[in-house]
Amino acid sequence: YGCGGVKGALSNNSMGIMDNWLRNIKDVYRFNKEELNAIQDNSKKLNRLVELNIIEQVKNLAKTPIIQKSWKETNGPQLHGWVYDLKDGIINPLKTIKPFDTLDDDIYRVKF
């Protein structure tokens, strides 16, 4: 995938105002450090972090009150995390969350 933002997050260089956004990717790295550090090829490691970040951000979206309220009122939407590979033109589905799927922890479930 070769995502420049994820590549920047793997460095310790300041990216200015983007540092706030990249911190979330650094958190995804920290959550998955053992898996990522086992990958020797830097390109494969970068691409795996792209995938893990997409999965985490879909989970984060599912934790928001606006999505959960929509699930309660309309039974939608489904959330899909995909990644597009510029090298082969293939869209790879990574994560789908449907209304009322189990979240990481019940603490994230909003009661209306």
N, CA and C atoms as a LAMMPS dump frame, in Angstrom:
ITEM: TIMESTEP
0
ITEM: NUMBER OF ATOMS
336
ITEM: BOX BOUNDS ff ff ff
-5.0000000000000000e+02 5.0000000000000000e+02
-5.0000000000000000e+02 5.0000000000000000e+02
-5.0000000000000000e+02 5.0000000000000000e+02
ITEM: ATOMS id mol type element x y z
1 1 1 N 0.821 -1.204 0
2 1 2 C 0 0 0
3 1 3 C 0.857 1.256 0
4 2 1 N 1.953 1.226 0.786
5 2 2 C 2.895 2.332 0.767
6 2 3 C 2.349 3.644 1.303
7 3 1 N 1.522 3.61 2.31
8 3 2 C 0.902 4.821 2.857
9 3 3 C 1.949 5.706 3.545
10 4 1 N 2.085 6.935 3.061
11 4 2 C 3.056 7.865 3.617
12 4 3 C 2.757 8.254 5.048
13 5 1 N 1.481 8.371 5.397
14 5 2 C 1.123 8.724 6.766
15 5 3 C 1.53 7.641 7.752
16 6 1 N 1.281 6.398 7.392
17 6 2 C 1.663 5.288 8.266
18 6 3 C 3.18 5.183 8.327
19 7 1 N 3.832 5.41 7.216
20 7 2 C 5.304 5.409 7.206
21 7 3 C 5.83 6.493 8.142
22 8 1 N 5.219 7.672 8.102
23 8 2 C 5.618 8.751 8.997
24 8 3 C 5.396 8.402 10.455
25 9 1 N 4.319 7.685 10.728
26 9 2 C 4.023 7.297 12.108
27 9 3 C 5.053 6.316 12.651
28 10 1 N 5.686 5.554 11.773
29 10 2 C 6.7 4.603 12.22
30 10 3 C 8.033 5.265 12.537
31 11 1 N 8.161 6.548 12.229
32 11 2 C 9.406 7.251 12.528
33 11 3 C 9.242 8.08 13.799
34 12 1 N 10.337 8.612 14.265
35 12 2 C 10.303 9.504 15.418
36 12 3 C 10.464 10.96 15.003
37 13 1 N 10.405 11.206 13.701
38 13 2 C 10.53 12.567 13.188
39 13 3 C 9.23 13.328 13.365
40 14 1 N 9.335 14.595 13.701
41 14 2 C 8.147 15.431 13.815
42 14 3 C 7.601 15.729 12.427
43 15 1 N 6.297 15.603 12.292
44 15 2 C 5.611 15.915 11.041
45 15 3 C 4.749 17.162 11.219
46 16 1 N 5.091 17.959 12.231
47 16 2 C 4.346 19.186 12.481
48 16 3 C 2.941 18.902 12.984
49 17 1 N 1.98 19.593 12.412
50 17 2 C 0.595 19.462 12.855
51 17 3 C 0.046 18.05 12.659
52 18 1 N 0.657 17.283 11.766
53 18 2 C 0.199 15.907 11.522
54 18 3 C 0.526 14.97 12.674
55 19 1 N 1.422 15.393 13.578
56 19 2 C 1.792 14.534 14.7
57 19 3 C 0.574 14.111 15.514
58 20 1 N -0.403 14.998 15.66
59 20 2 C -1.61 14.654 16.428
60 20 3 C -2.373 13.52 15.764
61 21 1 N -2.467 13.533 14.453
62 21 2 C -3.164 12.482 13.721
63 21 3 C -2.35 11.187 13.731
64 22 1 N -1.034 11.311 13.585
65 22 2 C -0.173 10.14 13.53
66 22 3 C -0.08 9.422 14.869
67 23 1 N -0.357 10.132 15.963
68 23 2 C -0.304 9.494 17.281
69 23 3 C -1.249 8.307 17.357
70 24 1 N -2.414 8.409 16.733
71 24 2 C -3.358 7.282 16.741
72 24 3 C -2.774 6.066 16.037
73 25 1 N -2.044 6.293 14.96
74 25 2 C -1.4 5.18 14.261
75 25 3 C -0.292 4.593 15.131
76 26 1 N 0.421 5.459 15.854
77 26 2 C 1.449 4.971 16.778
78 26 3 C 0.822 4.099 17.865
79 27 1 N -0.391 4.46 18.31
80 27 2 C -1.097 3.627 19.288
81 27 3 C -1.411 2.255 18.702
82 28 1 N -1.849 2.226 17.444
83 28 2 C -2.133 0.944 16.784
84 28 3 C -0.853 0.113 16.717
85 29 1 N 0.266 0.761 16.417
86 29 2 C 1.547 0.059 16.429
87 29 3 C 1.817 -0.522 17.819
88 30 1 N 1.618 0.302 18.845
89 30 2 C 1.884 -0.154 20.222
90 30 3 C 0.998 -1.343 20.599
91 31 1 N -0.278 -1.311 20.191
92 31 2 C -1.199 -2.413 20.499
93 31 3 C -0.773 -3.709 19.806
94 32 1 N -0.085 -3.597 18.678
95 32 2 C 0.253 -4.757 17.848
96 32 3 C 1.757 -4.917 17.663
97 33 1 N 2.511 -4.383 18.595
98 33 2 C 3.969 -4.313 18.491
99 33 3 C 4.624 -5.688 18.286
100 34 1 N 4.162 -6.674 19.001
101 34 2 C 4.771 -8.006 18.902
102 34 3 C 4.611 -8.571 17.488
103 35 1 N 3.385 -8.499 16.954
104 35 2 C 3.144 -8.986 15.596
105 35 3 C 3.975 -8.205 14.57
106 36 1 N 3.969 -6.889 14.681
107 36 2 C 4.664 -6.052 13.702
108 36 3 C 6.177 -6.219 13.764
109 37 1 N 6.726 -6.322 14.963
110 37 2 C 8.176 -6.473 15.099
111 37 3 C 8.666 -7.834 14.599
112 38 1 N 7.76 -8.793 14.491
113 38 2 C 8.133 -10.103 13.957
114 38 3 C 8.256 -10.082 12.429
115 39 1 N 7.77 -9.037 11.794
116 39 2 C 7.841 -8.914 10.334
117 39 3 C 9.161 -8.228 9.979
118 40 1 N 10.018 -8.944 9.287
119 40 2 C 11.358 -8.429 8.965
120 40 3 C 11.349 -7.46 7.787
121 41 1 N 10.536 -7.724 6.791
122 41 2 C 10.482 -6.885 5.599
123 41 3 C 9.739 -5.585 5.927
124 42 1 N 10.432 -4.441 5.787
125 42 2 C 9.842 -3.151 6.164
126 42 3 C 8.595 -2.815 5.369
127 43 1 N 8.564 -3.162 4.103
128 43 2 C 7.393 -2.892 3.266
129 43 3 C 6.19 -3.692 3.748
130 44 1 N 6.415 -4.957 4.082
131 44 2 C 5.333 -5.805 4.601
132 44 3 C 4.876 -5.323 5.976
133 45 1 N 5.824 -4.879 6.795
134 45 2 C 5.482 -4.348 8.115
135 45 3 C 4.615 -3.091 7.975
136 46 1 N 5.009 -2.198 7.084
137 46 2 C 4.241 -0.979 6.822
138 46 3 C 2.831 -1.32 6.347
139 47 1 N 2.733 -2.241 5.405
140 47 2 C 1.415 -2.621 4.88
141 47 3 C 0.551 -3.274 5.941
142 48 1 N 1.147 -4.076 6.808
143 48 2 C 0.357 -4.694 7.879
144 48 3 C -0.141 -3.634 8.855
145 49 1 N 0.686 -2.635 9.137
146 49 2 C 0.235 -1.551 10.018
147 49 3 C -0.898 -0.771 9.368
148 50 1 N -0.851 -0.58 8.058
149 50 2 C -1.971 0.049 7.35
150 50 3 C -3.248 -0.749 7.615
151 51 1 N -3.166 -2.061 7.455
152 51 2 C -4.34 -2.921 7.661
153 51 3 C -4.839 -2.855 9.1
154 52 1 N -3.926 -2.962 10.042
155 52 2 C -4.313 -2.92 11.458
156 52 3 C -4.923 -1.575 11.821
157 53 1 N -4.415 -0.498 11.242
158 53 2 C -4.968 0.823 11.507
159 53 3 C -6.399 0.93 10.973
160 54 1 N -6.64 0.419 9.788
161 54 2 C -7.995 0.443 9.228
162 54 3 C -8.947 -0.329 10.124
163 55 1 N -8.536 -1.502 10.555
164 55 2 C -9.377 -2.319 11.443
165 55 3 C -9.685 -1.558 12.723
166 56 1 N -8.675 -0.939 13.31
167 56 2 C -8.863 -0.189 14.565
168 56 3 C -9.783 1.002 14.365
169 57 1 N -9.657 1.693 13.246
170 57 2 C -10.496 2.872 13.023
171 57 3 C -11.951 2.483 12.764
172 58 1 N -12.199 1.34 12.14
173 58 2 C -13.575 0.857 11.993
174 58 3 C -14.165 0.547 13.373
175 59 1 N -13.362 -0.08 14.221
176 59 2 C -13.813 -0.341 15.596
177 59 3 C -14.11 0.963 16.328
178 60 1 N -13.241 1.971 16.156
179 60 2 C -13.456 3.259 16.814
180 60 3 C -14.744 3.915 16.336
181 61 1 N -15.019 3.824 15.065
182 61 2 C -16.257 4.383 14.523
183 61 3 C -17.477 3.704 15.143
184 62 1 N -17.402 2.402 15.335
185 62 2 C -18.517 1.657 15.935
186 62 3 C -18.769 2.062 17.384
187 63 1 N -17.788 2.635 18.031
188 63 2 C -17.915 3.042 19.43
189 63 3 C -18.553 4.415 19.585
190 64 1 N -18.781 5.125 18.488
191 64 2 C -19.314 6.48 18.587
192 64 3 C -20.818 6.476 18.82
193 65 1 N -21.304 7.422 19.604
194 65 2 C -22.745 7.498 19.857
195 65 3 C -23.574 7.695 18.586
196 66 1 N -23.072 8.44 17.615
197 66 2 C -23.87 8.689 16.415
198 66 3 C -24.121 7.398 15.632
199 67 1 N -23.141 6.523 15.549
200 67 2 C -23.324 5.233 14.869
201 67 3 C -24.237 4.334 15.684
202 68 1 N -24.029 4.28 16.976
203 68 2 C -24.858 3.407 17.811
204 68 3 C -26.31 3.868 17.834
205 69 1 N -26.526 5.18 17.807
206 69 2 C -27.897 5.693 17.75
207 69 3 C -28.551 5.308 16.423
208 70 1 N -27.804 5.405 15.35
209 70 2 C -28.326 4.994 14.047
210 70 3 C -28.641 3.502 14.039
211 71 1 N -27.799 2.703 14.65
212 71 2 C -28.069 1.268 14.735
213 71 3 C -29.386 1.018 15.46
214 72 1 N -29.605 1.755 16.533
215 72 2 C -30.832 1.563 17.313
216 72 3 C -32.057 2.001 16.516
217 73 1 N -31.957 3.113 15.818
218 73 2 C -33.12 3.681 15.141
219 73 3 C -33.369 3.108 13.755
220 74 1 N -32.333 2.707 13.04
221 74 2 C -32.522 2.288 11.646
222 74 3 C -31.898 0.938 11.317
223 75 1 N -31.236 0.325 12.296
224 75 2 C -30.539 -0.939 12.077
225 75 3 C -29.463 -0.809 10.981
226 76 1 N -28.862 0.331 10.883
227 76 2 C -27.809 0.568 9.892
228 76 3 C -26.966 1.729 10.353
229 77 1 N -25.871 1.962 9.789
230 77 2 C -25.247 1.293 8.649
231 77 3 C -24.324 0.168 9.093
232 78 1 N -23.936 -0.657 8.132
233 78 2 C -22.829 -1.567 8.368
234 78 3 C -21.549 -0.775 8.126
235 79 1 N -20.52 -1.07 8.887
236 79 2 C -19.234 -0.392 8.731
237 79 3 C -18.256 -1.348 8.056
238 80 1 N -17.576 -0.845 7.042
239 80 2 C -16.631 -1.666 6.289
240 80 3 C -15.276 -0.979 6.234
241 81 1 N -14.249 -1.716 6.561
242 81 2 C -12.886 -1.224 6.429
243 81 3 C -12.204 -1.958 5.289
244 82 1 N -11.84 -1.213 4.263
245 82 2 C -11.18 -1.773 3.087
246 82 3 C -9.862 -1.064 2.867
247 83 1 N -8.972 -1.724 2.149
248 83 2 C -7.739 -1.09 1.713
249 83 3 C -7.575 -1.36 0.216
250 84 1 N -7.144 -0.328 -0.482
251 84 2 C -6.944 -0.417 -1.926
252 84 3 C -5.455 -0.482 -2.216
253 85 1 N -5.058 -1.526 -2.918
254 85 2 C -3.65 -1.69 -3.257
255 85 3 C -3.387 -1.091 -4.634
256 86 1 N -2.596 -0.024 -4.668
257 86 2 C -2.276 0.638 -5.936
258 86 3 C -1.487 -0.27 -6.883
259 87 1 N -0.776 -1.239 -6.346
260 87 2 C 0.052 -2.113 -7.183
261 87 3 C -0.775 -3.073 -8.028
262 88 1 N -1.868 -3.595 -7.461
263 88 2 C -2.658 -4.565 -8.22
264 88 3 C -4.102 -4.123 -8.463
265 89 1 N -4.49 -2.982 -7.906
266 89 2 C -5.84 -2.465 -8.132
267 89 3 C -6.936 -3.224 -7.409
268 90 1 N -6.557 -4.031 -6.445
269 90 2 C -7.54 -4.852 -5.726
270 90 3 C -7.927 -4.173 -4.421
271 91 1 N -9.234 -4.173 -4.154
272 91 2 C -9.75 -3.696 -2.868
273 91 3 C -9.82 -4.908 -1.938
274 92 1 N -9.152 -4.8 -0.811
275 92 2 C -9.122 -5.896 0.158
276 92 3 C -9.994 -5.557 1.361
277 93 1 N -11.094 -6.303 1.568
278 93 2 C -11.913 -6.074 2.759
279 93 3 C -11.176 -6.571 4.006
280 94 1 N -11.191 -5.761 5.056
281 94 2 C -10.46 -6.097 6.268
282 94 3 C -11.356 -6.299 7.488
283 95 1 N -12.43 -5.517 7.577
284 95 2 C -13.269 -5.563 8.78
285 95 3 C -14.667 -5.094 8.438
286 96 1 N -15.662 -5.829 8.904
287 96 2 C -17.056 -5.42 8.786
288 96 3 C -17.683 -5.499 10.17
289 97 1 N -18.379 -4.447 10.535
290 97 2 C -19.127 -4.445 11.797
291 97 3 C -20.572 -4.123 11.441
292 98 1 N -21.471 -5.004 11.873
293 98 2 C -22.894 -4.831 11.63
294 98 3 C -23.546 -4.272 12.895
295 99 1 N -24.735 -3.676 12.739
296 99 2 C -25.421 -3.167 13.928
297 99 3 C -25.508 -4.24 15.017
298 100 1 N -25.15 -3.846 16.194
299 100 2 C -25.236 -4.657 17.401
300 100 3 C -24.242 -5.805 17.458
301 101 1 N -23.225 -5.794 16.575
302 101 2 C -22.121 -6.728 16.757
303 101 3 C -21.458 -6.413 18.092
304 102 1 N -20.788 -7.378 18.64
305 102 2 C -20.091 -7.185 19.902
306 102 3 C -18.935 -6.205 19.711
307 103 1 N -18.865 -5.227 20.594
308 103 2 C -17.747 -4.283 20.592
309 103 3 C -16.616 -4.856 21.437
310 104 1 N -15.474 -4.186 21.449
311 104 2 C -14.32 -4.672 22.212
312 104 3 C -14.66 -4.917 23.682
313 105 1 N -15.531 -4.088 24.222
314 105 2 C -15.909 -4.183 25.627
315 105 3 C -17.251 -3.478 25.787
316 106 1 N -18.068 -3.941 26.715
317 106 2 C -19.369 -3.339 26.949
318 106 3 C -19.296 -1.875 27.402
319 107 1 N -18.135 -1.453 27.879
320 107 2 C -17.976 -0.062 28.308
321 107 3 C -18.227 0.907 27.155
322 108 1 N -18.056 0.415 25.92
323 108 2 C -18.263 1.26 24.741
324 108 3 C -19.719 1.31 24.272
325 109 1 N -20.566 0.447 24.793
326 109 2 C -21.965 0.403 24.382
327 109 3 C -22.701 1.567 25.009
328 110 1 N -23.298 2.422 24.179
329 110 2 C -24.022 3.604 24.642
330 110 3 C -25.49 3.251 24.822
331 111 1 N -26.051 3.631 25.971
332 111 2 C -27.476 3.398 26.233
333 111 3 C -28.243 4.685 25.917
334 112 1 N -29.297 4.541 25.136
335 112 2 C -30.134 5.688 24.788
336 112 3 C -31.491 5.557 25.439
